[in-house]
Amino acid sequence: MDRRDFMRSCGYACLSGIAVTTILQSCATTKIVSGSIDQSELVIDLADFEQVKKKQSSFRNYLIVRNDSLQFPLAIYRFSDTEYTALYLKCTHQGAELQVFGDKIQCPAHGSEFSNRGVVESGPATEKLREFAVRIDNKQLKISLV
């Protein structure tokens, strides 16, 4: 195989890998909810995390919350029945809106990556994501926006 054929083969392999990754990520079901704002709290029903497939109930790992009162969306991660975290999807590097891919949060502007706990995993961002206090009250999540 000469150099030109090798480069062409590598190019096709890279493009195929990108296409497969994109297709698989688009198959994941991300639920987007709006919630409601009550005074200084964003309220979300815990039932929004529940999903039923083939008569079997399970729970989503996260939800995205978009509300007209918020400049950027929130990612609400569920770790257990009683442990949740709410992360502001604004990059701490230059303020771009972040994208959620399962347990990874990525900045489309400069490539920073964050964990589902808001910790920087790769830069250029150096600061953790803003996290909001979350409490459970009467089958609802109440997220303090202050």
Backbone bond lengths (Angstrom), bond angles and torsions (degrees), N, CA, C in turn:
res aa  C-N    CA-C-N  psi(-1)  N-CA   C-N-CA  omega(-1)  CA-C   N-CA-C  phi
1 M - - - 1.459 - - 1.535 106.92 -
2 D 1.315 115.63 129.80 1.464 117.96 178.52 1.532 110.10 -84.66
3 R 1.328 115.16 173.89 1.471 121.21 -175.02 1.520 111.89 -59.70
4 R 1.313 118.51 -43.57 1.467 122.57 -177.71 1.538 110.98 -62.27
5 D 1.323 117.69 -44.77 1.470 120.86 178.29 1.531 111.09 -64.85
6 F 1.340 115.66 -39.30 1.454 119.96 178.18 1.531 110.67 -61.55
7 M 1.335 116.84 -47.48 1.464 121.11 179.78 1.525 111.02 -62.24
8 R 1.309 117.84 -41.32 1.468 121.98 178.74 1.531 109.84 -63.00
9 S 1.328 117.06 -44.94 1.472 120.85 179.19 1.522 111.48 -62.04
10 C 1.322 116.60 -42.80 1.467 120.29 178.56 1.525 110.73 -64.32
11 G 1.321 116.50 -41.24 1.466 120.58 178.25 1.516 111.69 -60.58
12 Y 1.329 116.61 -45.57 1.473 120.13 178.40 1.523 111.54 -63.86
13 A 1.325 116.78 -39.02 1.467 120.30 178.80 1.531 110.73 -63.40
14 C 1.334 116.55 -42.76 1.467 119.82 178.48 1.522 111.35 -63.95
15 L 1.310 117.21 -45.47 1.465 120.73 179.11 1.526 111.32 -62.45
16 S 1.318 116.65 -39.11 1.466 120.11 178.19 1.527 110.85 -64.36
17 G 1.324 116.93 -42.49 1.461 120.78 178.57 1.517 111.93 -61.87
18 I 1.327 116.59 -42.28 1.465 120.68 178.31 1.521 110.35 -64.00
19 A 1.328 117.15 -43.38 1.467 120.87 -179.59 1.523 111.29 -62.59
20 V 1.323 117.44 -44.47 1.468 120.85 -179.73 1.523 110.16 -63.94
21 T 1.332 117.52 -43.87 1.465 121.00 179.07 1.525 110.82 -60.40
22 T 1.321 116.82 -44.11 1.463 121.03 179.83 1.521 110.92 -62.92
23 I 1.310 117.00 -43.18 1.472 120.88 179.78 1.520 110.24 -63.76
24 L 1.331 117.60 -44.28 1.469 120.35 -179.03 1.520 111.21 -65.44
25 Q 1.335 118.00 -39.23 1.458 120.16 179.08 1.512 111.26 -67.73
26 S 1.333 117.71 -33.69 1.463 119.86 -179.91 1.522 111.13 -73.48
27 C 1.321 118.02 -19.16 1.460 120.96 178.38 1.533 111.59 -76.70
28 A 1.319 116.91 -23.95 1.460 120.23 179.11 1.522 108.98 -66.35
29 T 1.317 115.33 139.43 1.453 118.96 -178.48 1.520 110.34 -95.48
30 T 1.302 115.11 110.46 1.451 121.34 175.10 1.511 107.14 -100.33
31 K 1.308 116.21 123.72 1.454 119.73 179.17 1.522 108.88 -93.91
32 I 1.328 114.95 130.34 1.457 121.35 178.34 1.524 107.88 -113.26
33 V 1.323 115.82 127.21 1.459 121.58 179.24 1.529 108.75 -124.92
34 S 1.330 115.86 162.96 1.463 118.75 179.58 1.527 112.04 -104.03
35 G 1.309 118.08 -27.62 1.453 120.61 -177.68 1.514 110.76 62.35
36 S 1.296 116.55 -176.52 1.463 121.11 176.53 1.524 107.78 -135.02
37 I 1.320 115.15 152.63 1.457 119.34 179.96 1.521 108.72 -106.24
38 D 1.342 114.59 123.56 1.459 122.17 178.80 1.525 106.73 -119.63
39 Q 1.328 115.98 105.79 1.468 123.44 -175.04 1.526 108.63 59.15
40 S 1.317 118.70 -110.70 1.465 120.38 -177.97 1.528 112.12 -110.05
41 E 1.340 116.65 22.31 1.461 120.55 -179.05 1.517 110.83 -124.81
42 L 1.319 114.46 141.60 1.457 121.99 171.13 1.520 106.82 -93.51
43 V 1.335 117.02 127.65 1.460 121.61 -174.38 1.523 109.61 -112.95
44 I 1.340 115.29 130.05 1.464 122.63 -179.91 1.519 108.38 -132.74
45 D 1.316 116.92 137.06 1.464 120.67 176.57 1.522 110.49 -72.70
46 L 1.318 116.69 135.08 1.467 120.62 176.29 1.527 111.19 -61.35
47 A 1.330 116.73 -27.27 1.465 121.08 179.38 1.523 111.77 -61.87
48 D 1.333 118.40 -20.75 1.468 120.72 178.07 1.525 112.17 -64.32
49 F 1.316 117.76 -22.52 1.462 121.29 177.82 1.526 112.07 -79.86
50 E 1.316 116.89 -19.15 1.463 120.33 -176.19 1.512 110.52 -79.79
51 Q 1.327 115.71 140.24 1.457 121.40 174.77 1.524 108.66 -136.43
52 V 1.306 115.55 143.19 1.458 120.80 -178.61 1.527 108.16 -119.41
53 K 1.328 115.47 122.81 1.460 122.13 177.27 1.510 107.71 -128.99
54 K 1.324 114.83 124.69 1.472 120.53 179.60 1.524 111.62 50.81
55 K 1.315 115.30 46.30 1.468 123.74 177.42 1.522 113.59 65.36
56 Q 1.327 117.38 14.87 1.461 120.61 177.12 1.524 108.46 -114.81
57 S 1.297 114.75 131.69 1.455 121.16 -177.41 1.529 110.26 -94.00
58 S 1.321 115.74 138.03 1.458 121.51 173.89 1.526 107.49 -146.62
59 F 1.311 116.27 -179.31 1.463 120.09 -177.01 1.517 110.68 -123.20
60 R 1.321 114.88 139.70 1.462 120.67 173.58 1.524 108.74 -69.86
61 N 1.323 115.83 151.35 1.464 120.33 177.31 1.517 111.63 -80.18
62 Y 1.331 116.71 -24.92 1.460 119.59 -178.43 1.516 111.56 -157.51
63 L 1.329 114.92 161.06 1.465 124.08 173.07 1.515 107.38 -130.20
64 I 1.317 115.69 154.75 1.459 121.30 170.73 1.526 106.72 -107.84
65 V 1.318 116.48 131.62 1.458 121.31 -179.66 1.527 108.74 -112.87
66 R 1.318 114.77 119.44 1.471 121.65 175.06 1.516 106.94 -116.86
67 N 1.318 115.54 125.78 1.457 120.58 179.13 1.523 107.24 -138.83
68 D 1.325 116.73 139.97 1.466 120.88 -177.55 1.523 112.70 -58.85
69 S 1.312 117.64 -22.94 1.465 121.11 -179.75 1.525 112.61 -79.87
70 L 1.329 117.00 -12.52 1.462 121.49 -178.37 1.529 110.03 -103.85
71 Q 1.317 117.32 135.37 1.461 120.78 178.10 1.529 110.95 -69.59
72 F 1.337 117.09 -37.19 1.452 122.79 179.48 1.527 108.14 -126.44
73 P 1.331 117.87 153.65 1.472 119.72 177.55 1.533 111.54 -71.88
74 L 1.327 114.42 169.63 1.461 122.18 174.09 1.522 108.53 -115.47
75 A 1.305 116.44 147.23 1.462 122.21 169.58 1.523 105.86 -106.98
76 I 1.330 116.03 122.93 1.467 121.06 178.78 1.528 107.10 -107.43
77 Y 1.328 116.76 113.57 1.464 121.90 -179.87 1.524 109.88 -99.41
78 R 1.330 114.80 137.82 1.468 122.71 177.62 1.520 107.98 -107.55
79 F 1.340 116.99 118.27 1.452 121.92 178.86 1.528 111.64 -101.78
80 S 1.334 116.46 -27.19 1.468 122.30 176.53 1.526 107.21 -162.11
81 D 1.322 116.86 -176.58 1.466 120.86 178.50 1.520 112.41 -60.30
82 T 1.318 117.10 -25.29 1.465 120.37 -175.35 1.524 114.27 -119.76
83 E 1.328 118.05 -2.85 1.466 120.42 -177.24 1.525 111.50 -118.43
84 Y 1.324 114.41 117.07 1.465 122.65 179.06 1.523 108.33 -133.85
85 T 1.316 116.12 155.58 1.451 120.64 172.14 1.522 109.17 -136.08
86 A 1.321 116.16 143.84 1.465 122.37 -179.77 1.523 108.05 -117.92
87 L 1.335 116.40 118.69 1.457 122.11 -177.27 1.521 110.73 -115.25
88 Y 1.308 116.47 135.22 1.456 123.57 177.80 1.524 108.02 -79.62
89 L 1.314 117.41 123.47 1.460 121.66 -173.82 1.537 112.12 -86.46
90 K 1.314 114.05 54.60 1.471 121.74 175.39 1.525 106.86 -122.10
91 C 1.323 116.41 122.06 1.461 120.51 -177.63 1.526 110.05 -63.76
92 T 1.314 115.51 135.98 1.462 120.99 -179.49 1.524 112.01 -79.92
93 H 1.318 117.25 -3.73 1.463 120.46 178.65 1.522 110.92 -83.13
94 Q 1.341 117.82 -62.24 1.461 120.31 -179.37 1.520 113.03 -136.18
95 G 1.326 117.73 14.51 1.458 120.97 170.84 1.509 117.28 83.72
96 A 1.317 118.94 17.05 1.470 120.98 177.38 1.529 109.82 -74.89
97 E 1.339 116.68 153.88 1.466 120.63 176.13 1.518 109.14 -73.47
98 L 1.321 115.65 130.60 1.453 122.30 -177.55 1.523 111.74 -84.27
99 Q 1.322 115.34 158.34 1.459 122.60 177.20 1.522 108.75 -115.90
100 V 1.335 115.86 142.86 1.460 121.17 -177.63 1.522 109.35 -106.58
101 F 1.339 115.64 128.96 1.455 123.23 176.21 1.529 107.05 -128.08
102 G 1.314 115.97 81.53 1.463 119.97 -177.12 1.515 110.39 66.86
103 D 1.333 116.46 -124.05 1.469 120.86 -178.58 1.523 113.13 -84.33
104 K 1.315 117.30 0.32 1.466 121.85 178.60 1.519 109.98 -107.99
105 I 1.313 115.41 140.76 1.463 122.46 176.12 1.522 105.76 -120.60
106 Q 1.338 116.44 126.94 1.458 120.25 -174.27 1.518 111.84 -125.99
107 C 1.335 114.75 149.16 1.462 121.88 175.36 1.524 108.43 -97.83
108 P 1.341 116.42 120.21 1.459 118.58 179.85 1.530 113.00 -72.31
109 A 1.324 118.32 -16.91 1.460 121.05 -176.54 1.533 112.73 -76.91
110 H 1.332 117.09 -50.62 1.454 119.44 -174.26 1.526 113.81 -131.18
111 G 1.335 118.01 3.65 1.459 120.72 171.76 1.512 117.29 88.86
112 S 1.318 118.35 7.71 1.468 118.52 177.08 1.526 109.32 -60.93
113 E 1.328 116.33 147.06 1.460 121.83 177.83 1.520 109.36 -128.25
114 F 1.342 114.04 142.31 1.462 121.77 -179.28 1.521 108.79 -128.81
115 S 1.332 116.45 153.49 1.457 121.57 175.82 1.526 109.58 -82.08
116 N 1.324 116.19 175.25 1.465 120.76 177.38 1.535 112.38 -72.88
117 R 1.311 116.66 2.44 1.467 122.26 173.20 1.533 111.09 -110.33
118 G 1.340 115.86 5.38 1.453 120.93 176.35 1.513 115.63 86.12
119 V 1.321 117.85 4.78 1.459 122.39 -177.82 1.538 109.18 -81.49
120 V 1.332 116.43 137.33 1.466 121.61 178.01 1.529 109.28 -66.96
121 E 1.327 116.26 125.87 1.463 120.75 176.43 1.520 111.54 -104.27
122 S 1.343 116.91 -29.33 1.466 120.81 172.10 1.522 108.67 -154.03
123 G 1.326 115.46 146.01 1.456 122.06 -173.92 1.504 113.64 -86.90
124 P 1.301 114.18 -176.33 1.460 128.54 30.35 1.535 116.02 -84.95
125 A 1.330 119.93 -9.56 1.474 120.28 177.51 1.532 108.82 -61.23
126 T 1.340 115.88 145.32 1.464 120.56 178.92 1.522 112.21 -122.27
127 E 1.337 116.86 -13.60 1.463 120.58 -178.02 1.521 111.45 -105.62
128 K 1.310 114.82 145.33 1.460 123.21 176.17 1.534 109.80 -62.14
129 L 1.344 116.92 154.18 1.458 121.35 176.40 1.525 110.77 -68.71
130 R 1.330 115.67 152.32 1.463 120.56 176.32 1.529 108.55 -67.07
131 E 1.322 115.53 132.25 1.463 121.96 -179.15 1.521 108.65 -118.19
132 F 1.324 115.91 139.61 1.461 121.69 179.14 1.517 110.12 -107.07
133 A 1.326 116.72 146.22 1.464 121.82 177.05 1.525 109.45 -66.79
134 V 1.333 115.98 137.67 1.465 122.56 -178.47 1.522 108.29 -125.85
135 R 1.333 115.57 135.36 1.473 119.86 174.15 1.523 108.97 -135.99
136 I 1.314 115.36 154.50 1.468 121.57 178.92 1.514 107.85 -103.15
137 D 1.345 115.29 130.57 1.456 120.73 -179.59 1.526 108.88 -146.22
138 N 1.336 116.50 112.39 1.457 121.88 174.86 1.534 112.98 53.86
139 K 1.346 115.71 55.29 1.465 123.38 177.60 1.529 113.69 62.32
140 Q 1.321 114.89 26.72 1.456 120.71 176.72 1.527 109.49 -134.14
141 L 1.319 115.28 148.70 1.456 120.75 170.38 1.517 107.14 -93.85
142 K 1.294 116.02 132.65 1.464 121.13 177.32 1.512 107.38 -119.32
143 I 1.334 114.92 117.51 1.449 122.54 -175.19 1.526 108.42 -107.57
144 S 1.316 116.03 117.87 1.456 121.43 -179.43 1.528 109.24 -73.99
145 L 1.321 117.13 123.13 1.456 121.62 -177.93 1.526 113.11 -93.65
146 V 1.325 117.32 6.54 1.468 120.15 179.56 1.514 111.58 -103.66
